[in-house]
Amino acid sequence: MESNYPPSDPRVDALVNELIGRVADKWTLLILEVLEEGGVMRFTQVSRAVPGISQKMLTQTLRAMERDGLVTRTIHPVIPPRVDYELTPLGHSLSAAFCGVWQWAEAHLEEVEGARSRFDAFLSAD
């Protein structure tokens, strides 16, 4: 079947696949949301705002987000060291793009819950 769309740039395809993998990760989405709402935050503040995330996973996720240009990390030369995280303009734009997912979920929550209930009832009737 022939597509009506022009061929895409393989680099763009690769980036989309990488970003979908990254943002589909629940920790990235949660951190994105926390930083969008909280602004500049210290590591411990982000950790407290994302329930269930381990220190190791938080570190890995923030580093990956920093590598992708979504987050900036500022190290303050004080004792003890203080590290702040903040969304970059790129991170804010990604957050805005995924805001639609929350809006969709809010608008369709009852429909999805109803569909799940009907499906579960159908399965349990067997």
C-alpha positions as CSV (number, residue, x, y, z in Angstrom):
1,M,0.0,0.0,0.0
2,E,1.4,3.3,-1.0
3,S,1.5,6.3,1.4
4,N,0.3,9.8,0.4
5,Y,2.9,11.2,2.8
6,P,6.5,12.1,1.7
7,P,9.2,9.8,3.0
8,S,10.3,10.7,6.5
9,D,13.8,11.5,7.6
10,P,15.2,8.4,9.3
11,R,16.8,10.6,12.0
12,V,13.4,12.0,12.8
13,D,11.9,8.5,12.9
14,A,14.6,7.4,15.3
15,L,14.1,10.5,17.6
16,V,10.4,9.9,17.7
17,N,10.9,6.3,18.7
18,E,13.4,7.2,21.3
19,L,11.2,10.0,22.8
20,I,8.1,7.8,22.8
21,G,10.1,5.2,24.7
22,R,11.4,7.8,27.1
23,V,8.2,9.7,27.8
24,A,6.1,6.5,27.8
25,D,8.2,5.6,30.9
26,K,6.0,6.6,33.8
27,W,8.9,8.1,35.7
28,T,9.7,10.6,33.0
29,L,6.1,11.7,32.7
30,L,5.7,12.1,36.4
31,I,9.0,14.1,36.7
32,L,7.9,16.2,33.8
33,E,4.6,17.0,35.5
34,V,6.3,17.6,38.9
35,L,8.8,20.0,37.4
36,E,6.2,21.8,35.3
37,E,4.2,22.5,38.4
38,G,7.0,23.0,40.9
39,G,9.5,25.0,38.8
40,V,13.1,24.9,40.1
41,M,13.3,21.9,42.5
42,R,16.0,20.2,44.5
43,F,16.7,16.5,44.0
44,T,15.0,15.7,47.4
45,Q,11.9,17.8,46.5
46,V,11.5,15.9,43.2
47,S,12.0,12.6,45.1
48,R,9.3,13.4,47.6
49,A,6.9,14.6,44.8
50,V,7.2,11.4,42.9
51,P,6.0,8.6,45.2
52,G,7.6,5.2,44.7
53,I,10.6,6.3,42.7
54,S,14.0,5.0,44.0
55,Q,16.9,7.3,44.3
56,K,18.7,5.3,41.6
57,M,15.8,5.5,39.2
58,L,15.3,9.2,39.9
59,T,19.0,9.9,39.1
60,Q,18.9,7.8,35.9
61,T,15.7,9.5,34.7
62,L,16.9,13.0,35.4
63,R,20.2,12.3,33.7
64,A,18.4,10.9,30.6
65,M,16.1,14.0,30.6
66,E,19.1,16.2,30.9
67,R,20.8,14.4,28.0
68,D,17.8,15.0,25.8
69,G,17.7,18.7,26.7
70,L,14.5,18.5,28.7
71,V,16.0,19.4,32.1
72,T,18.9,21.6,33.3
73,R,20.9,20.7,36.4
74,T,22.5,23.4,38.4
75,I,25.1,22.6,41.0
76,H,25.6,25.2,43.6
77,P,29.1,25.3,45.2
78,V,27.9,25.2,48.8
79,I,28.4,22.6,51.6
80,P,26.5,20.3,51.5
81,P,26.3,20.5,47.7
82,R,22.9,21.7,46.4
83,V,21.6,20.6,43.0
84,D,18.6,22.1,41.4
85,Y,16.6,20.8,38.4
86,E,14.4,22.8,36.1
87,L,12.6,22.1,32.8
88,T,14.2,23.8,29.8
89,P,12.0,25.4,27.1
90,L,12.2,22.1,25.3
91,G,11.0,20.3,28.4
92,H,8.1,22.8,28.8
93,S,7.1,22.3,25.2
94,L,7.1,18.5,25.7
95,S,5.1,18.9,28.9
96,A,2.5,21.0,27.0
97,A,2.3,18.3,24.3
98,F,1.6,15.6,26.9
99,C,-0.9,17.9,28.8
100,G,-3.4,16.7,26.1
101,V,-3.1,13.2,27.5
102,W,-4.2,14.3,30.9
103,Q,-7.0,16.4,29.4
104,W,-8.1,13.4,27.3
105,A,-8.1,11.2,30.4
106,E,-10.1,13.7,32.4
107,A,-12.7,14.0,29.6
108,H,-13.0,10.3,29.0
109,L,-12.4,8.8,32.5
110,E,-16.0,7.6,33.0
111,E,-16.1,6.1,29.5
112,V,-12.9,4.1,30.0
113,E,-14.0,3.0,33.5
114,G,-17.3,1.9,32.1
115,A,-15.7,0.0,29.2
116,R,-13.3,-1.7,31.7
117,S,-16.2,-2.7,34.0
118,R,-18.2,-4.2,31.1
119,F,-15.2,-6.1,29.8
120,D,-14.3,-7.4,33.3
121,A,-18.0,-8.4,33.9
122,F,-18.0,-10.2,30.5
123,L,-14.8,-12.1,31.4
124,S,-16.1,-13.1,34.8
125,A,-19.4,-14.4,33.4
126,D,-17.5,-17.1,31.5
